[in-house]
């Protein structure tokens, strides 16, 4: 399952928990409030785990790009340098998007 799917499922779980917590508050049902709060927290954790996975992928892409760019520089290959820089920027963007 992809990270975006996990983020969506996590958000849905968080919203469901928020609603359940609110209904429990209105009804004065402490157990329902607690269950809702737990579901909210689980949803937030699921989203954070997906973000962490994407940040790790971004770090790998950035490192791969730096290595490829350095190799291109070493052998004086401008295309390889450009591809490496593009991969590096892609990795940085993935990390930034998942902060």
C-alpha positions, -999 to +999 in steps of 0.1 A: +000+000+000+014+034-009+021+062+015-006+084+001-032+057+007-019+053+042-022+091+048-058+091+035-067+061+057-050+077+086-069+110+080-102+091+077-095+073+110-086+106+127-119+122+115-139+092+125-124+093+160-130+131+162-167+126+154-170+097+178-153+118+206-177+146+199-208+124+200-196+109+232-192+143+247-227+153+237-242+121+251-220+122+282-206+088+273-170+087+286-162+053+270-172+066+236-152+098+242-121+076+251-126+054+220-129+084+198-098+100+213-079+067+207-090+065+171-079+101+165-045+093+179-042+061+159-051+080+127-026+107+134+001+081+141-007+063+108-003+096+089+030+104+106+043+069+098+034+074+061+052+108+061+082+093+077+084+066+050+082+093+023+109+114+040+131+083+041+125+077+004+133+114-003+166+111+017+175+081-004+167+099-037+187+129-026+217+108-017+215+088-049+213+121-069+243+135-051+263+104-059+252+104-095+260+141-099+295+136-083+302+107-106+291+128-136+314+155-124+343+131-120+340+117-155+330+150-170+295+139-181+272+169-180+241+148-187+248+126-157+255+157-136+221+171-146+203+138-139+219+136-105+209+172-097+173+164-108+172+133-086+187+153-057+160+180-061+133+154-064+144+139-031+145+172-014+110+180-026+097+147-013+112+154+021+097+189+022+063+177+012+062+152+040+074+174+070 
